[in-house]
């Protein structure tokens, strides 16, 4: 009985480490995963890239939905019969299709750039995990809209790792907010502008601008310049110079319009959805992911010299071979499970948002939160969160981030906040700039269209869309 207990404790410890690796790989985008795999191949001599063009993979191999076993059970299965199963489908292109190179007007995920900058830092493992999670929580504009206390709680649930809100704040301020673009990781526009000012050369105008943002931001946001002048005891010229310094700053770190990033480079979508006979077809885009296998020559090289080694060296060699092969199998197995997690999650999303993927109209987006998908895909909410972070899906109507598909219900379970935001954006874009629509007018228009939404909710959505109040949108 005692022996059984000791064996079980050892296995649980191993599974915990593999779970951490799985969570890390799940969070990576396709481009970043490719770099991670190449790094693993470089560090582990038991791994190699399978470059044999004659090896044909099974076609139409799709993981069954809602059949993911518990992670512990997955790793209890022992030896893997195949070490390249994780590449679901042959580059996700059937033999009857022309090979397709995804082209999109959207840019590389700025989260990938942040992860690249993160890898240049030498941090404790725990701080690196915190930083990666924070990066995944950033919205399309570079803002952090998740409370740091929630991040601390999620770590306890996911990694069984106790961290404090202070630790999260420290990583946010000393690491994430030091990255390019300047202002990334800010919680609001005030913090974003302040971070940018800190990077500017110190001048009298910059110093006054800092005081305006940190001490009198309310006066500035309401354009109450007379009150600013009185509070700071400065003349009109000094105030004007300080305001000009602020107006040179960016209101948000990453330019955002709809779901667009500001750089004109291409991205590699993680998923591809097509329409065939009015039915949605989902494929994982694995065309850029290296195919791995166990390096048989690695073991053979040691066997050649094995008879000539001392007993001590033989034990060292055996342990070295065993550890590296075990790590290689574990890594490939984790890649396999990653693909199952991604596919099941995206399939659940596609099924929920079927109307949207058929029309491409934001107004067809249904209310959907992480918990909804977690229940359908039989996964933890934190796992679904990692899948949706910095992942993109290519649709017949363009390539979009998965985050764009999530929204809360408003008024009733059938109205999505995305739908309401889309209408608000449309109304503001078509308004008379000489008489911009106030929040009260927006409230009345939405009410006439059948949307029972509180005025404060409209103001919140307008702010989330980075639309200024009506008086600041007025043009002569």
Buried (B, 14 or more C-beta within 10 A) or exposed (E): EEEEEEEEEEEEEEBBEBBBBBBBBBBBBBBBBBBBBEEBBEEBBBBBEBEEEEEEBEEEEEBEBEEBEEBBEBBEEEEBEEBBBBBBBBBBBEEEEEEBEBEBEBBBBBBBBBBEBBBEEEBEEBBBBBBBBBBBBBBBBBBBEBEBEEBBEBBEEBBEBEBEBEBBBBBBEEBBBBBEBBBBBBBEBBBBBBBBBEEBEEEEBBEBBBBBBEEBBEBBBEEBBEBBBEBBEBEEEBBEBBBEBBEEBBEBBBBBEEBBBEBEEBBBBBBBBBEEEEEBEBBBBBBEBBBBBBBEEBBEEBEEEEEEBEEEEBEEBEEBBEEBBEBBBBBBBBBBBBBBBBBBBBBBBBBBBBEBBBEEEBBBBBBBEBEBBBEBBBBBBBBBBBBBBBBBBBBEEBBBBBBBBBBEBBBEEEBBBBBBBBBBBEBBEEBEEEEBBBBEBBBEBBEEEEBEBEBEBBBEBBEBEEBBBBEEBEEE
